[in-house]
C-alpha cells in the first residue's frame, strides 16, 4: 500500500473507533439490557397458567412477538422514526433506535427464554412442589438458573448480532461508526477501503465478544454444577 493509503487508514480509524465507543456500543448495551428484561417479562406472561381475562394480556404479548419477529428491523426503525410523527408521536433518533432495538430484541429473546424454561423437565417442578415450594420459588430458585445456562449461547449470539444491527441506525441519522465510514468515503472516494475499515472494527468487537461468551459459558457451567452439588 502507498503512503497515502496508510495515511487515510490512520486518519480514518480514530473517528470510526470514537463513533463505536460513543454510539455503537452504548446503543447495543442499553437496547439489549432493556430488551432482555422485556423478553423475560414476555416469556413469563406467555408461560403463565392463569386463565380468564389474563388470556387477553397473554394474547397481546403473542401479537407483539409475532409482529416484531415477522417484519424487518429496518422497516421497524422507519415506522418508529419516520412513521409515528404522522400521528403526533415523535422521538429523537437516539430514542427511536433504542425503542426499536429493544422491542426487536425482546421479541426474539423471549422465544429463546421461553424455550429454555420449557426444556426443564416437569419432574423438577413436581419434586419442588412436594417440598412445599410455591411456583415463584420453583421458578426463581430451580428453573430459571438452569434455563439461564441453556439460553446463554443463543442470547449471546443475539447480543453479537445486535452489535452489527446497530449499523442500521445510520438510516435514521445516528452518526455511529458505519455512517462515519460513509461520510469519510464520500469525501475521499475510497469506499472499498473505508467500508473495509468499518468491517474490521466490527470484526474486532465481535471477536472479543465471542471470546467473552466462551468464558461466560464455562463459568456458568461450573457455577451450575457447583450449585447442584
C-alpha positions in Angstrom: 0.0 0.0 0.0 1.1 3.5 -0.7 1.9 6.1 2.0 -1.3 7.9 1.0 -3.4 4.8 1.7 -1.7 4.3 5.1 -2.3 8.0 5.9 -6.0 7.6 5.1 -6.2 4.5 7.3 -4.5 6.2 10.2 -6.7 9.3 10.0 -9.9 7.4 9.5 -9.6 4.8 12.2 -9.8 7.2 15.2 -13.2 8.8 14.2 -14.6 5.3 13.4 -13.5 3.9 16.8 -14.7 7.0 18.5 -18.2 6.5 16.9 -18.2 2.9 18.1 -17.5 3.9 21.7 -19.9 6.9 21.6 -22.8 5.3 19.8 -22.5 1.7 18.7 -21.5 0.1 22.0 -23.8 2.2 24.2 -26.8 1.7 21.9 -26.1 -2.1 21.9 -25.8 -2.3 25.7 -28.8 -0.2 26.5 -31.1 -1.8 23.9 -30.0 -5.4 24.8 -30.4 -4.8 28.6 -33.9 -3.4 28.2 -34.8 -6.0 25.6 -33.7 -8.8 27.9 -35.9 -7.5 30.7 -38.8 -7.2 28.2 -38.1 -10.7 26.9 -38.2 -12.2 30.4 -41.5 -10.5 31.1 -42.9 -11.6 27.8 -41.8 -15.2 28.4 -43.2 -15.3 31.9 -46.6 -13.9 30.7 -46.8 -16.4 27.8 -46.0 -19.3 30.1 -48.3 -18.3 32.9 -51.1 -20.8 33.6 -53.6 -18.1 34.6 -56.9 -18.1 32.8 -59.8 -15.7 32.4 -59.2 -12.0 31.5 -55.4 -12.7 31.7 -55.6 -14.5 28.4 -56.2 -11.2 26.7 -52.9 -9.9 28.1 -51.2 -13.1 27.0 -52.7 -12.7 23.6 -51.3 -9.1 23.3 -47.8 -10.3 24.1 -48.2 -13.1 21.5 -49.2 -10.4 18.9 -46.2 -8.3 19.9 -43.8 -11.2 19.4 -45.4 -12.2 16.1 -45.2 -8.7 14.7 -41.6 -8.0 15.6 -40.4 -11.4 14.5 -42.2 -11.2 11.2 -41.1 -7.8 10.0 -37.6 -6.4 9.0 -35.7 -4.4 11.6 -35.1 -1.6 9.1 -38.8 -1.3 8.5 -39.5 -1.2 12.2 -36.9 1.7 12.6 -38.6 3.6 9.8 -42.0 3.2 11.3 -40.9 4.4 14.7 -38.8 7.3 13.5 -40.4 8.4 10.2 -44.0 7.0 10.5 -45.1 7.8 14.1 -44.7 11.6 13.7 -47.7 11.4 11.3 -49.9 10.5 14.3 -48.2 13.0 16.6 -45.7 10.7 18.2 -42.1 11.9 17.6 -38.8 10.6 19.0 -35.2 11.8 18.7 -33.1 9.4 16.5 -31.4 8.0 19.7 -34.6 7.3 21.5 -36.2 5.9 18.3 -33.3 3.5 17.9 -33.4 2.3 21.5 -37.1 1.7 21.4 -36.9 -0.2 18.1 -33.9 -2.3 19.0 -35.4 -3.0 22.5 -38.7 -4.2 21.1 -36.9 -6.3 18.4 -34.5 -7.9 20.9 -37.4 -8.5 23.4 -39.4 -10.4 20.8 -36.6 -12.7 19.6 -35.1 -13.3 23.1 -38.5 -14.0 24.7 -38.7 -17.1 22.5 -35.2 -18.2 23.5 -36.1 -17.8 27.2 -39.5 -19.5 26.8 -37.9 -22.5 25.0 -35.2 -22.7 27.7 -37.8 -22.8 30.5 -39.8 -25.4 28.7 -36.7 -27.5 28.3 -36.5 -28.1 32.1 -38.2 -31.5 32.9 -41.6 -31.3 34.6 -40.3 -33.7 37.2 -38.3 -30.9 38.7 -41.4 -28.8 39.2 -43.2 -31.7 40.7 -40.4 -32.5 43.1 -40.1 -28.9 44.2 -43.9 -28.8 44.8 -43.7 -31.9 47.0 -41.2 -30.0 49.2 -43.8 -27.3 49.7 -42.3 -24.7 47.4 -44.5 -22.2 45.6 -44.5 -21.6 41.9 -42.4 -18.4 42.1 -39.9 -20.2 44.4 -39.6 -23.1 42.0 -39.2 -20.7 39.1 -36.5 -18.4 40.6 -34.6 -21.0 42.6 -34.6 -24.0 40.4 -35.9 -23.4 36.9 -34.5 -20.0 35.9 -30.9 -20.8 36.9 -30.9 -23.9 34.7 -32.8 -22.0 31.9 -30.1 -19.3 32.0 -27.4 -21.8 31.2 -29.5 -23.2 28.3 -30.3 -19.8 26.9 -26.9 -18.2 27.3 -25.4 -19.3 23.9 -28.4 -18.1 21.8 -28.8 -14.9 23.8 -25.0 -14.2 23.4 -25.4 -14.7 19.7 -28.3 -12.2 19.7 -26.1 -9.7 21.5 -23.4 -10.1 18.9 -26.0 -9.8 16.2 -27.3 -6.6 17.7 -23.8 -5.0 17.6 -23.9 -5.5 13.8 -27.6 -4.5 13.5 -26.8 -1.1 15.1 -25.4 -0.1 11.7 -29.0 0.3 10.6 -29.2 3.3 13.0 -27.4 5.3 10.3 -30.6 5.2 8.3 -32.3 7.4 10.9 -29.3 9.9 11.1 -27.4 8.4 14.1 -23.7 9.0 13.4 -22.5 5.6 14.5 -19.4 4.1 13.0 -21.0 2.9 9.8 -22.2 6.4 9.0 -18.8 7.8 9.9 -17.3 5.4 7.4 -19.8 6.5 4.8 -19.1 10.2 5.4 -15.3 9.7 5.0 -15.8 7.5 1.9 -17.9 10.3 0.3 -15.1 12.8 0.9 -12.1 10.6 -0.1 -13.8 8.5 -2.9 -12.3 5.3 -1.3 -15.4 3.3 -0.4 -13.7 -0.1 -0.5 -11.0 1.0 1.9 -13.4 2.8 4.3 -16.0 0.1 4.4 -13.3 -2.5 4.9 -12.1 -0.5 7.9 -15.6 -0.4 9.4 -15.9 -4.1 8.8 -12.5 -4.6 10.6 -13.7 -2.7 13.6 -16.9 -4.7 13.7 -14.8 -7.9 13.4 -12.6 -6.9 16.4 -15.6 -6.1 18.6 -17.5 -9.3 17.7 -14.4 -11.4 18.2 -13.8 -10.0 21.7 -17.5 -10.7 22.5 -17.2 -14.2 21.2 -14.2 -14.9 23.4 -16.1 -13.4 26.4 -19.1 -15.6 25.5 -16.9 -18.7 25.7 -15.6 -17.8 29.1 -19.1 -16.9 30.3 -20.5 -20.2 29.2 -17.7 -22.1 31.0 -18.2 -20.1 34.2 -21.9 -20.6 34.1 -21.4 -24.3 33.6 -19.1 -24.5 36.7 -21.4 -22.4 38.7 -24.5 -24.5 38.0 -22.6 -27.7 38.7 -21.3 -26.3 42.0 -24.8 -25.2 42.9 -26.2 -28.6 42.2 -23.5 -30.2 44.3 
